């Protein structure tokens, strides 16, 4: 009778690529420092994308707020895009009387192919009320 030892397959570290010789069979990193480096890089990439999106939303908000301060409730979409407005970035969307109502934080507006109209600020309702 001959016995053979079954060796477990060693995986590769997601961070450095070295083989993982010990530990659980689903282990992904060879050390704590590799695990921390990998997660820090993932978080950094997320924060980069997150800050870009927030920057675009802030720009949209400032353009809409500027219109409200000037007393305007509508504007040409082409002009808004020239000022830096990006219609692809919104914080909310719902159907309203056969139209789509868009939101940028606490400002709501209706949008057609070439116009933004019915711009108005929505009062903030806190959870304590």
N, C-alpha and C positions, 0 to 999 in steps of 0.2 A: 504494500500500500504506500502510495506516495502522496504527501500533503503539499499543497501549494498555498502560499500566503497571498491573499488578495490585497493588493495595495490600493489604497484609495487614489483616485485621480486627483492630482493637484491642480487647482485653478490658477488663474493669473490675477495679480493685483490690478485693480482698475486704474490705479494711479501710476505706478512705476512699471508694471508689466512683469515683475518677478513672479516666479511660481510660489504658490502658497503650500508649504509642506505640512502644516499641522493645523488643528482646529476643526471647526465644524465643516461639513461638506459643502455648505453654501456660503462659506466665508468669502468676502469680496476684496479684502485688503490684507496686505502682509503685516502692517503695523498700524498703531494709532496715529502716527505722524502722516502716513499715506492717507488714512481715512480722513483726517482733519484737512489735509491739503485738498483732497478731492471735493469735500463738502464746501470748503471755503471758496474754491473756484466756481462751483455750481451756484452758490449764493451770490458771488460777485457778478456773474453773468445775468442772473435774475434781476439784481438791483440795477444793472445797466439798462436792461429793457424796461424795467419798471419806471426808472427816472425819465427815459425818453418819452414814454406814454404820458406820464404826468406833465411833462413839459409841453407837449402838444395840447393836452386838455387845458392847461393853464392859459395857453395862448388863445385857444378858442373862447374860454371863459372871459378873458380880458376884452376881447373884441365884442362879444355879446354885451358885456357889462358897459362898455364904452357907448354902445348904441343906446342902451337904456338911459344912461346918464345924459345923453344928448336929446332924449325924448323920442327917439326913433323906435318903432316897433317892427320895422321890416327893413331889409336891405337886400341888395342884389348879391347873389351867390358868387358871381364872378369877382365883384369888388372885395367881398369878404376873403376869398381865396387869395387875391392879390395882397391883402393885408396880413396873410399868414394863417387864415382859418383853414382847418382841415376837416371837411364834412364827414370823413370816415371815422373820426374819433368822437364818441359820445358816451355818456354814462348811463343813459336809459333810453328805451324805445317802447312805444305802445301805439296801438291803433286808436285813432280818435276821429270818429265821423268820416270814415272812408279816407282818412289821411294818416300819416305817421307823425306822431308827436315825439320829438327828440328832446333829450335833456343833456345839459352840461352842468352837473352838480345841481344847484338850486335855480337854474334858469331853464325854462322850457320854451320850445319854439316849434313851429310847423315848417316843413321844408318841401318845396317843389323842385323841379329840375333846375330852375334858375333863380329861385328866390327863397329867402328865409323870412318868415313873417310870424305875426302874433308872438313876438318875443316878450316874455314876462318873467319876472322873478317870483318864485314860489316861496311862500313863507315857510320857515323852518319849524317843524313840529318836534319838540323834544320828547324823549321817552317818558319823562316824568309827568307829562300832561295827560 
